[in-house]
């Protein structure tokens, strides 16, 4: 016999349970605004409970005040519950239409006014009238409070947050009981004091909510509507229409929710409203002991709600509710049968664990099953309609007490026949618990629903369950949808769980920019780009975006180069690298030039392209074979003419667009040279300039690659470090004969403040707080002895990172006499000659820093905008002289375009600055980099599949793309243009441009190495291994051609492959001259070619380092050219 689906589905299926981060990690990642929204919602619900239970705790005193029986007094409770439904409808609709903030503020103030008025009434009819109006105000609180608290939290902790939120009700009851126990007997106004105190609490909650901003969901929706030009009347009309759409589609869910909340409200009100009266009447307790027992019961309620909420996140909402409801039935005898205070208090504790444990799951369960756009109205109305049906619970118990009697023995020895509330409550709660178990078991489940990603009720389509918004529809950007069929195992990943890789690389080094590192899918690796150590992470896909870098003092911009392909990153020059684990979305902002958006690649698995509203121009060559993208992307309509400018002299034309016909002659390549390595076991390899270094413990083996042809043997030597030096990191600068060694000092400051906790939380520190100490040694790269320019053999650099924490270096970089180090959360810049610290920045989640010049650094971090999009990457251009960040760029959206870091120790946006004018060293300006065209051209590779004869896998076209600075190309074109009005260069702010080189076709590209203006491709064809070189250096091309271009300009023929130099306002499509060399990999090194070999490319050689499973290095191979 098949088990019914609703039984099999009690525990959520695997596809409904997202594998999120650990709870503690999520809690630490919450911003203060998320905490504030949650606790504001909790406080509002707590005040609501305190206001309501003021009557329940004062029944006996109210009887004496108005000379009425208990049945009449409980009528006030019934009227309050009856009118709550109308309040839920009114304030719920206001909240879903106008936002969470002001409807909740007004609602709380209204509750405060009516609660205050309850304390001033003089007659019983006045009391009933005020409590009826109070029910109207009270009805709106629960829906607004739960929406405010839960919709801004990550999915992983909504279960436990739901439990804590719901137990605000028990805490409110507890507050009211404490006031009733301690304050009421001490004042002449007695019961009125309790009402006035509750009123003051509501005013405080309203003031707190008023100072906090609106919910992020509504801020996004309002901004989107504003940009669409929607008026208030139109939004109201849309809201009414979407409400009708929701009701038509979910009327059965409405009925179910009302029945569900009827049962739950009978559980809570049946076990709480007359509980003090039950203890006083049926158990002969005095007011003190009945109040204490009530407090103990509410402690159980608080515990049960928090535990059940957390369990529901793992085991499902309905299953946890059923378990805790069954606990209610198990503890009913302990709740009603004993006569002693201790036993009855234990019964109250246990029964409330079950009641409020089941209730603790209700806020998140109702929010998940509700129509997402109406998650304030729907849960609130369902809750209050159930309240209305159960409003007579107190009167039912009171009337039942008139029919069930019991005999009690008073303290004076007499007996009395009183109402048997124990039997009445036991029967009522038992029947209701059974009803709740049944109705919960057959209910729906939408575990882990991301309702915050749904459209709001005043947006068109909000009434449909499938009206999901794009995360990137914020910040004034347009969205272009790219349809791509998802793979079966693809899942929607939470934005906050995406691992992020950020790096900034400096251009203009005199040393070769050599880099080639592989990102292997599913593995964890740490790799270096242009001397910068990037964060360690796992990436099946990596994408890159150029970074717009200003050359300070000149007003011009340098060129940048990036190239991307699945599982690999290639780059030369400056770049901004951003990769996401399982990335399906590519983000882009106004902060980066649209002309440098190179990531429209199918290999990057781009699902959505977010483009700037200000400029919409893309590289049409990257989407030549994608008709869908061609249809959706607006192409530029102006640009260069179809042919190169004919007004320029032939020599100048040739400087811009050279034909490849005269550059076919090959360079000679010399043989491989191998060097025996003295049994090194290490992963610590460094390549700086023409020096390769490999460290094995206290030994550093170094080799210098000679320039030009291989005329002499490769020089290599070893440095034996001192026995007492335990290196954490080392760095080389051959230009200064410098070897920098960094170790964590054995000396640590004597302090107990950092012993008790892990040093990962945000803290405010001053410059005198203790931390770890880095011992920095400046040695000669040649001898390993003290560097002649260093003033001391070593010096200590104190950090703010706790002394007991392990060393964690992201990278180290040297620029002239300055060293930059990232050590855990510390970013340090100091003088390696004197040891004087120039800059000390504490910034969590910072992976590296990079020198722009002597006074400016790039500081990548992920916590500069924690209130908007936490853990999104940003880059700060930081001035070490003024301590001002000139620009902040965030990939999510253009927020916080600039922020200042003042002098002194002050925390600003999670970045602490420690600067002391007495220790700030002065230095001369770093020499400006060369701006001539040839020094900044670099190479990257692009390939795409072409369909031939209906077969998309028929063949692949690969080409190299050359990037040149737009500022230089602009000067040539503006001088030659006969119609300058067509060229709006100065308004574009171009940082670079591209020449799509269609004459250089790499073969099956497996390993592409880049260095300067050379590209080396290593590939396999069957069992043979080959390498081919593409050299675009003009000097080497001219030398190889053995001819003067100036003498041959009249013979230049323009290629017709790409429309003879067509300019599409972002890319120049043409052919450039280059030298092409091809040859097989020699037999002597063929066996070591493969995945286990690390390759390097310099201006003068190819370096191959075989990797063995034991990490033993025996031979390093050099191939000179």
N, C-alpha and C positions, 0 to 999 in steps of 0.2 A: 504494500500500500504506500503510495507516494505521500511524503510529508508536505503539508501545505506550504506555499511559498512564504507566507508571512511568518511561519515558524522557522523555516530554513534561513530566513533573512534577518533573524533577530540579531545576529552578529554581522556587521557590515562585510560585504564581499571585498575581496582584495582590491578591486578596481576603485572602490569607494574610499579606501584608506590611503591617503597620500603619505609617502615616506618622507616626513619632514625632519626638521632638525630636532635635537633633544630639547626637552622643555626648558631646562635651565639655560641653555644657550639662547633660546628664543626670548626668555624673560630678560636676559642680559642685553639683548639686542633692541628692546623696546625703547623708544624715545620718551622723553619726559611728557610730551604732548599725548602720546598714547596712554601712558599711565594716568595722566590727568583726566582724560576723557573717561577712562574706565572708572576711576574712583569718584568722579562727579556723578556718573550714573548710579554707582553703588550708594553714594550718600543721599541722592534724591529718593531712591527706593527705601532707604533706612528711615528717612524723615517721614515718608508716607506711612510706614508701619507704626512709627511712634505716634503719629497723629491718630491713626485708627484705633490702636489698642489703648489709647487714653480712656476710652469709654469702658472697655472690657475690664480694666483694672480698677475702675471707679464705680462699678455697679452698686455696691453696698452704700457708698457715700452718696451716690445720686438718689438712691431710694430714700435716704434720710432727708436729702435736700428738697426733693419734689414730692415726698410722701406718696410714692407710687410703688406697686409691687415690681418684682424682678421682670415679670412678663412685659410690663409697659416699658421698662428701661431698655430691655433688649430690642424693642421696636426701633430705637435709634440706630442700633447696629444694622437691623434689617433695611431701614431706609437708606442708610449709607451705601450698602451693597447694591440696592436696587438702582440707585442713580449713577453708580459708577460706569455702567455700560454706556450711557449717553455721553459721559465725559470721555470715555475711551474713543468713541466715534469722532467727537469734535476735535480733540487735541491730536488724535492719530492722523486725521486728514490734514490738519494744519501742519503737522510735522512732515508728512510725506510731500506736502505741497511747497512749504516755505523753508524747510530745513529743521535741524534738530535743536538749534541753540535757543532762539527766542520763544518758541512755543513752550519749551521746558521751563525757561525762566519765568514766563508769565504764569504757567501752571503752578509752580512752586510758590510764587507770591500769593496767588489766589488761595492756595491751601493755607498759607500762613495767616492771611486775613481772616478766613473762616474759622480756623482753629483758635485764633485770638478771640474772635467773637463768641465762640463756645464757652469761654471762660467768664464772659460777662452777662450771660443770659440769666433771667430771674424767674422765668416760668417754664413749665414743661413744654407747652406748645412752641415757645421760642426756641427751646433746646432742639426739638424735633425739626423745626424749620431750618435752623443753622446746620444741623447734621445732614439733612437732605441735600442742601447746597454743597456742603463739604464733600459728599459722595460724588457730586458732579465734577468737582475739581480733582478729587483723588483718583478718579477713573483714568485720567490721562497719564498719570505718572509712570505706571509700569511699562507700557509700550515705549514711551519716549526714553526712559532710563535704560532699558535693555538695548535699544537700538544705538543709543549714544555709547554705551559701554562696550558692546561686542563688535560693531561693524568696523571699527578701526584697528582691531587686533588681528594678528596672524592666525591662520586656520589651526595651527598646531596647539594653541593654548585656549581655544574658545570653550572647550569642555570644562576645564578647571575654572576658567573665568566665569562661566555660567553658574557653576556651583557657588562660587564666592559671591557673585552678584545676588543670587536669589536669597542667600543667607543674610543679606542686608535687612531682609524682612524680620529675621530672628534677632538680629542685632538691634533693630528698632524696638522690638518688643522688650529686649533686654534693657535698653536705655530707659524705656518707659517704666519698667519694673523697678529699676534702681532709683529713679526719681520718686516713684510712688513709695518706695521703702524708706528712703532717707530724707527727702525734701518735704514731701506732702505732710507728714506728721508734725514737722517743725514750723509750719506756717499757719497763720490764721485763716488763709483762704483755702486751705486743704486741697480738694480736688482741682480747684481752678488753677493752682500753681502748675500742675502737670500739663494742662492745656497750653498755658502761656509758654512754658519751657519748650514744648514741641513746636509752637509757632516760631520761636526764635531760631530753632534749628533749621526750619524750612527757609527762613530769610537768609541764613548763612549759606545754605546750599544754592539758593538762587543767585546770590552775589558771586559765588565761586564759578558757577556756570556762565555768568555774564562776562567774566573777564577772559574766558577761554575762547579760542576761535571756533568757527563753524566746523562741522565734520568735513573731512577731506573729500568724501564722496560728493557732497553737495557743492563744495567749492568747485570741483571739476565740472559738475553738471551745469552750474550757473555760468561758469566761464564759457563752456561750449555753447550754451543757449545765447549768451551775450554776443558771441562772435557770429552766430547765425541770425542775429537780429530779432529774436523772438520777444514779443511784448508780453506784459503781464497778463493781459486778457487772453492772448493766444495760448500762453502756458496753462492758464486756468481751464481753458476749453480742452486742451490736450489732456489735462489731468482728469477731468470729468469723463472724457471718452475712454481713457485707459482704465479708469476705475470700473466702468461698465464692462469693458473687455475682460478684466480680471474676474469680476463676479460671474460672468457667463461661463467662464472656463473653470472656475473653482468653487462653484456653489456646494458641491458634495464635500469638498475639503472644509468649507465653512461649517457645515453641519457636524462633521466629525470633530472639528476642533472645539466647538461649543460643548458637545457631549464629553469630550476628554477633560476640558477645564471644569465642567460641572463636577465630575468625580473628584478632581484634585482639590477644588475649593471646599467640597464637603469634607475631604480629609483634613485640610488645614484648619478650617473654621470649626469643624466638629471636635477637633482635639485641642483647640487653643482658646476659643472665645469665652467659654464658660468654665475653663479649667480652674481659675482662682475661686470662682463661686462653688464649684464642685468640692474643692478641698475644704472650704470654710463650712459648707452646708453638710455634705455627706460624710466628711472625715473629721469634722469638728476642729479644724485648724484655725489658729488666729491669723490676723492679717499678715504678721511678720513671716510666719512659717509658710503660708500659702504663696507669698511673694518670692521667698527664697527657693521654694520648689519650682516655681515658674522660671526663675533665673537658671536653675540647673537644667531644666528641660530645654531652654533656649541654647544653652551651651552644647547640648547634644545636637540640636538643630544645626548650629554653625558647623560642627564637625562633620555631620552627615552630608550636608550640602557640598562642602569642599571635596570630600572623598569621592562622592558619587560623580561630581562633575569631572574630576580627573579620570576616574575609571571609564566614564562614558566615551572619552576620547579614544581609548584602546579597545573596549569591548562592545561599543555600540550604545546608542541612547536608550532604545527600548529594552534591551536585556538588563541594563543596570536599573532602570525604573522598576521593572518587574521584580528583580531581586530585593530591592529595598522595600517595595510594597509588601512582599511576603514577610519581611522582617516585622512589619507593623502587626500583622496577624499573630506572629509568634510572641510578641511582647505585650499584647492586650491584657492577658491575665496579670502580669506584673504591674500593669498600669492601674488596674481597678480593684484587685482583691486585697492587697495588704492594707493595714491600718497605721503602720508606723511611718514616721517621717522619712527615715532613710530608705526604706523599701519603695515607698511611693515616689521619692525623688529619683531613685534608680530607674523605676518604671517610666517616669516622665522623660528622663534622659534617653532611654532606649527607644521609646515610641517616637520621639522627635528626631532621632537619628534616621529612622525609617521614613517618617513623613517628609521631613525637609531634605533628606537624601534623594528621594524620588522627585521632590520639587526642584532640587538643584540642577537637574538636567533639563527642566522645562524651558528656561529662556532660550538656550541654544537650539533645542529640538524644535520649538515653535518657530524660531527665526529661520531654521533650515527648511522646514516644510512650508513656510509662508511663501506667497508670490513675492519674489525678491524686491520688486519696486515698492511694495506696501508692507515692508517689514516693521514699521512702527504701527500702522493702523491694524493690520490683520492680527498679530499676536495680542495687541492691547484689547481689541474688540472681543476676540475669542475668550480671552482671560476674563474680561468683565461681564460678558454674557453668562459665562459659567458661574461667575460670582453672583450674578443676579438670580440665577436659578437656585443657587445654594444659600441665598441670603437669609432664608428662614431656618438655617441650621441651629442658631441659638434659640430661636423660639420653639423649634421642634424638641430640642433637648429640655427646654424649660417646661414645655407642655408635657413631655414624657415624665418629668420629675413629679408632676402633679398626679400621675397615674401609678408610678412606681414609688413605693415608700420603703424606708428602712429605719431601724431603731439604732440610735447612737447613745453612748454613755458620756455624759458631760463631766467636767472636772469636779463639780460639786457632788457627784454621786448620783444625780438624777438621770433619767432617760428621757429621750424625746424622739418622736416620729418625724422624720424629715424626708425630703425628696431624695430618691435613690438615683443620683446623677451617674454613678459608676456603671450601673447596669445599662442605663440609656445610652451613654457614650460608648460602652463596649459593643452594644448591638449595632449602633449606627456606624462606627468605624469599621467593624468587621464586614458589614454588607458593602460599604463603599469601597473598601480595599479589594474585595473580590471583583467588583465592577471595574475598577481601575486596571486590574491585571488583564481582564478580558479585552477591554477596549484598547489598551496599549499594545497587546499582542497582535491585533489585526490592523494596526496603524501603519502609515507610510514611513519611510526613512530616506533622508537625503543627506547622509553623513558626509561631513567635510565640504558642504556646499560653499562656494566662493561668492556669496551674494553681494559682496562689495563691488564685484566686477560687473554688476548688472546696471542697466539704465535706471534712472529715477522715474518716479511716477509722472513728472511733468515733461518728460522727454517722449517724443513720438516712438511708439513701439514698446514703451516701458511695461505695459500690461501683459506682454508675452513673456513666457519663461525663458525663451531663447534669445532675448534681446541683450546680448552680451556686448560690452564696450571693449574697445582696444585700449590696452594700458597706455599707449602712446598718444591717445587723443587728449592731450593736455598741453598747456604751455603755448597755445597758439600755433600748432603745427597741423599740417594736412596729412592725411593718410592715404597711401596708395596700396590697395590690396593686391597681393600676388598669390594666385591660387596654386597650391602645390599639394598633391595628395600626401597625407601623412603616412608614415610607416606604421604598421600595426602596433609596434611597441612604443610609439611616441606618446608622451604624456604632457599635459600642461604643467609647466614648472612654475612654482611661486617665484616671483621676481626677487624676493629677499633671499632665496636659497641659491641663487645663481652664483657660482664661484666666479670671481673677477680677477683678471690679470691686467695690471696697469704698468706701463713703463714709459719713461721719457728718455730719449737718447740724444746726445749732443752731436751737432755736426761741426765740421770745420777742423777736425783734428789733423795735425800734421802726420800722425801715425795712421796706418791703413785701417779703414773701417772694415774689418773682416768679421763676418758672422755667418754662421749656418748652424742652426740647431734644430733638431727634429722633435716634434711633439708626437709621441706615440699614443694612439688612442687607448684609453683605459689605464695608462701607466702614470706614475707620478715622477716628474722629472723637474730638475732645476737647470735653467739654461741662461746663457749670457748673450746680450745683444750690445755690440759696440762698447764692451767693457762694463755694462751695467748688469748686475745680477737681478733677475726678475723673481717674482714670487713663485713659490713651488706649488703646483696645482696639477690637476688632471684635466685634459681637454681633448675631446674627440674632434672638436672643430675650433679653429682660431680665425679671427678676422682682425683686420687692421684698419686704422683710420689715420691719415696724415695729421700732424699737429701744426698749427699755424704759429710759427716762432718768429718773433720780432727781433731784429738785430738792433739793439738799443743804441740810440744816438744818431741813427742814420735815417730812420723812418722807412726803411725798406725791409723786405722779407727774404728769408733764405728758402732754398728748395728742400723738399723732403721726398723720400721715396719709401714706398711700402709695396709689398707683394704678398698675396695670400693664397693659400690652397689648403684643402682639407688635410688636417694633421700636420701641417708644416707652416712655418713662418720664415719668410726671407725679408731682409731689410737692409738698406744702407742709408746713412745720413740720419736725420732726425725723424722720429716718428712717435705716434701715440698709439699704443697697442691695447686693445680691449678684447678680451675673449670671454665667452660664457660657456659653462658646461651645458651641453645639450641645447645650444643656442638656436632659437627659431626666429628671433626678432632682432632686427638691426636698428639701432637708434641713431639719431642725428639731430643736431641743434644748430641754431643760428651762430653759435660760438665758433664753429668751424666752417671754412669756406666750402660752399656746395661744389665748387669746381674740383675739389680734391676728394670727392666721395668715390672711392675706387671699389667699393665692396658689393657692387651689383653682380655677384658671382653666384651661379647656381651651386657651386661646391660649398658655399657658406650656408646653404639651407635657409636662405632668407625667406621668411613668410610674409613679412610686412616691411615696406620701405617707408620710413618717416622722413619727410622732406621739409625744408624750410619754406615758409610762406613768402619770405622776402625774395628769394631767388630760387627758381626751379630749373636747374640745368644739370644734365647728367652726361656721362660718357656714352655716346651712342654706339661706339664700337664694342662696348662690353655687352650690349644687348642686341647685336645684329641678328642673332638667330633666335631671338625670343619675341615672338609676335605679340604676346600678351603684354610684356613690358613696353614694347614699342607703342602699343595702343594707349597705355595708361600714363606714360611719362611725356611731359611737355618738352619738346625739343626747342633749342634756340633757333631763332629765325634770322639772326644777323651774325656776321663774322667775316672771315677772310673771303676774298673772291675764290673762284674755282682754281686759280693758278697762283703760284707765288708772285709777289709784287714785282712787276716788270720794271718799275721805275728805279729799283735798286741796281747798283752795279753788279755785274756777275759775281765778283768776289764776295760781296755782301750776301748775295743770294746763296752762294755756296757755304758761307758761314752758318746760315740758318738751316738750309735743307741741302745736304750733300747726297749726291747719288752714290749708290753702292758699286757701280760698275768698275771703278778704278781701285777697289780695296779688296780684291779677291785673293791676292797673293798671300801665301802662308808664311808665318814665322817659323823658324827652326826651333824645335823643342829638344832639349838635351835629355839624357837618360835619368833614370831613377837613382837616387842615392839613399842608402839605408844607414842608420846609426844604431849601434847596439846600446841599449839602455841597461844600466847596472841593476837589474832585478828590482824595479820599482813596483810598489803596490799602492796605488792611489787613484782617486777620482779627481784630485785637485789640480786641474790643468788650467794654465793661464797663457794667453797669447797677447802680447803687447808690442806693437810695432813689429820689429824684426826679431823679437826674442820670444821663444817658447819656453815656458816653465812648467815643471811637474814636481809636485811635492810628495814626499813619502816620509811622514813623521818629521824628524828634525833635519832631513836632507832635502835640498831643493836642487833638482837637475835642470840645467838651462842649456839652450842651443840657440845660436844666432844664425839666421838665414841670410846668406850673402846676397847682395844686390847684383842685378845683371846676370850674365851667363855664368854657368857653373865653372869657375876657373880654379877655385881652391876648395879644399875640404871644408865641410860644415863645422864650424867651431862649436864646441860644447864643453861644459864644465859643471862642477857640483859645488854647492855651498853647504858646509856642515854648521848647523846652528848650535848655539850654546845649549847645554843639557838642561838648564833651568827655564828654557823658553818653550812653552806649550802653545803652539800657534792655533788660533781660531780662524784667522784669515790672513792672506798676504796679497800684495799688489805690486806690480812692476811699472816703472817708467824709464825705458832705455834712454830717452833723450836727456835725462838728468842722472843716469847711472844710479837709479834709486830703487831700493827694495824696501817696502814698508811691511812690517810684521806687527800684527795686533793679537794680543792675548788678553784674556780676562785675568786680572790680577788676583793673586791669592789673598791679598789684603782686602778686607771689607770693613766698612764702617760699623762700629759697635752700636747696633740699634735693634730694638725688639719690635719696632712698628711695622716692619715688613715681613716678620716671621709668621704672623697669624693668618695671612691670606695670600692667594696667588695674585701676582702683580698684573692683572689683566683688566681691572675695572677702571672706570674714569675717576680720576682723583685730581684735586687741586693741590699743587705742591708749590713750595718756594725753593729758591736756589740753594738753601741750606739743608734741605732734607737729604738723608743718606741714600745711596744707591750703589750700584756696582762700579768698579773701576777698571778701565781699559788701560793696559800697558802697551804703549806704542814705541816701536823700535825703528829707527831710520838707518838702514844699512846700505852699503855699496853693492850694486848688482853684480859687480865683477868679483869682489873679494869676500863679501859677506861681513866685512868689518864696519865700524862706525863710519857713516857718511861724513865726508869732510865739512859739509855745510851745516850739519846738525850740531846744535849747541850742547846736547847731552846724549848719552848712549840710549836713554829711554825716558819717557815722561808719562805721567798718569793723567788720564782724561776721565773725570767723574761723570756718571750718567744718573738719570733719575730712575732707571730700571732697577728693581730690587737686587741686592747683592746675591741673594740665594738663587735667583732665576738662572737657567742655563743660557749660554750665549746664543744669540740668534742674529747672524749677520745677513741682511738682504744683499748688500753689496758694499764695495769701497771704491772710490774714484779719486784720482790725483789730477790736479790742474796746477801746474807751476809749483808754487810753494804751499798750496792748499790741499787738504785731504778732506773728502766728504765720506762720512760713515753713517749707515743706518744700522742701529743695534736695537732690536726689538722695537720699542716705541720712540727711541731717541734718534733724532737726526742732528748730527754734529758736523761742524766745519771748523777746522783748526789748522794751524801752521805747523808743518812737519819739521821745520827748522828750529823753531823756538818753543813749540808746545803750547802756544797761547790759543785759547779757544775763541773763535770769532762768532760762532752762532751755535745756539742750542735750542732746537725746536722739539717739543714732544707732540707727536701726532700718531694716534693709534691707526692701525690698518694702512700704514704707509710702507710701500714696497721699496722705494729707492728715491734718491735725489740725483740731479744731474746739473753740472755747471753749464750755464749759458756763456758766461764770461767771468771775469774776476769778481764781480759784485752781484750777479744774478744767478739764481738757481731755479730749476724746475722741481717742484715738490708734488709728486703724485700721491694721492690719498683717497680713501673711500668714506671719510666721515666728515666732510666739510659741509654737508647739507643734511644733518641727521633728522631734521624735522619734516623734510619733504620726501626724499627718497633715500632712506638709510642704505649705506653700503654700495652706493653707486659711485663709480670712479670720477675723480675730479683732478685737475692739475692746476697748481698755483705757480705763478711766476713771482718769485719772492726776491725783494731787494734787501740784501744783507746790510746795506748802509742805513736805510731809513726804516727797515723792518715793516715794510708795507707790501702787501700782495697786490700787484698791479692788475692781475686778471685771474679769475677762477673759471674754469671750464668744466661743466658737468655733462656727462653723456646723456642723462635722462631728459633734461629740459634746461632751458636757459634761466636758471635761478641764480641769485647771489653773484651777479656779474663782477662784483668787487667786494672785498672785505679787508679791513685793516687789522693788523696785529700791532698794538701799541708797545712802546718800550716798557720794560719791567716784566714782572711775573703776573700774567693775567690770562685766564682761560677764555678763549674766543672760539666758538664753534668747534670745540673738542681739539683745539690746537693750542698748546701752551708755549709761550715764548720766554726763554730765559736769557736775558742779555744784560751785561754789566759794562758800562762805558769804560771802566778801568781796564777791561780785558779785551776790548774790541781792537784788533790790529788794523792798521791802515795799509793799503797797498795800492800800487799804481795800476792803471787800467790795463787790462789784458789786451794785447794787440788784436786789432780787428782782423777778421778772417778775409781771405781773398774773395772778391766778387766776380772775377772773370768767369765767363761761361763754362770754359772747359773744366774748371776745378769743382764744379758742383753737379755736373751731369752724372746720373747713376742709372742703374739698370734694374729692372724687375721683369718677371715672366708672366705671361697670360696665355691660357690655352682654352679652347672651346671645341665641343663636338659639332661636326657638321653632318647634316643628313644627305646622304647620296644614295640614289636609287631606293628611297624609302627605308633605308637602314640607318637609324641614328647612330649606331656604333661602327659605321663603315670606316671612318678615319677621323683623326684629330688634327686640328691646326693649332700649332703653338707659335707664339711670336714673342719677341722681346719688346718691352716698352721703355722708351728713354724719357726721363723727366728733366726739364730744364726750368730755370727760374723765370716766372712770367714777367718780372720787372725788366729783365734784360731783353726778352723777346718782344716786349711791348715797345721798347725804344726803337727797335728795328722796324716794326710794323707801322708805328705812328709816323715815322719819317717818310715812309714809302706810300702811305695811303693817300689816294686822290680824293676820297670822301671820308674825312675823319669823323663825320657825324655817326657813321656806322659803328665806330669803335668806342664803347663806353668802358674802357679799361679801368679808368681811375675810380669809377664807382663800384667796381666789382670787388676790389680788395684781394686780387688773386695772389695766392702764396706760391703757387707753382703751376706748371702746365705739363703737357705730355706730348711726345711724338710717338705715335704708334708705329713701331718698326716692323713692317711686314716682309722685310727681306731676310731677316734672321730667324730661321726656323729651327729651334732645337729639336732633336729627335726625342725618343721616348724619355721624357724628363722624369728622372727618379731622384737625382741629387743635383741641385743647382746651387753653386757657390758664387757669392758676389763679393767683389773687392774693388772699390773705386769704380773704374770704368770698364772692368772686365767681368765677364760671366763665364763660369766653367760648368759645363754640364757633364755629369757622369751617368751613363746609362748602359743597359744590358740588352743585347739582341741575341736571343737564344742562349748559347753557352759562351758567347764572346762578350767582352767588356770594353767599352769605348769611352773616350772623353773628347769633348769638343770645346773650343775656346772662341768666345766672341769678344773682340776688343774694339771699343769705340773711341779710344783715345786719339784725338786728331794728330798729335805729334807722332805717335807710333804708326798711325795709318799713313801719314805723309812719308815717313822714313821708309816704310816697307814698299811703298809705291815707287820710290826713287824718282818721283817726278814732282815738279812744282805745280800746285793747283792753279796758281795765278797765271801760269802759261797755258793752261789747258781749259780755262773756263768756257771758252767758246764751244768746246766739244761736249759739254755736260748735257746729258739727256735726262729729263725727268721721268720717273717711273710712272706708269699708268695703272699700277696695281691699286692705288688708293686715291684716285682722282687728283693726282698731282698736287699734293699739299693742301688738301681741303681742311679748312679750319671751322670747327663747329662751336666756337666760343669757349670750349674747355679743352679740346684736344686737337693737336696738329697731326694729321695723318699723312705720313710720307715715308721715305726711306732715307736713312742716314748711312754714310760710309762706315764700314767696319772691316776688321780683319777676321777671317774665319780659319781656324786650324782644327783639324780632325786627325785622330790617330788612335789605334788600339792601346789599351792599358798594357804595359809590358808584362811578359810572362812571369817575371820574377816577383811581381806583386799581385798577380791575378788571383791567387788563392786566398789572399786576405781581404779581397773586396767583398763587401756585403753589409748587412745591418749591424755587424759587430765592429765596424770601423768608423772612427770619428775623423772627419775631413776638415781641413782648414785651407783657406786660400789667402795668400798675401799678394802684394804687387809683384813678387819675384818667384813664388814657388807654390806648389801644392803640397800639403802635408797630410800624411795618412798615419793615424795612430790606431793600430789594432786593439780591440778590447777583448779580453779573454774572461771566462767565467770566474777565474780566480783573481781577476784584476791585476794579474802580472803583466808588466810591460817589458818586452824583450827587444823590440825593434821599432824604430820610427822611420818612415819612408818620406823622402823629400824628392819632389820632381820639379826641376828648375826649368824656366822658360825665359 
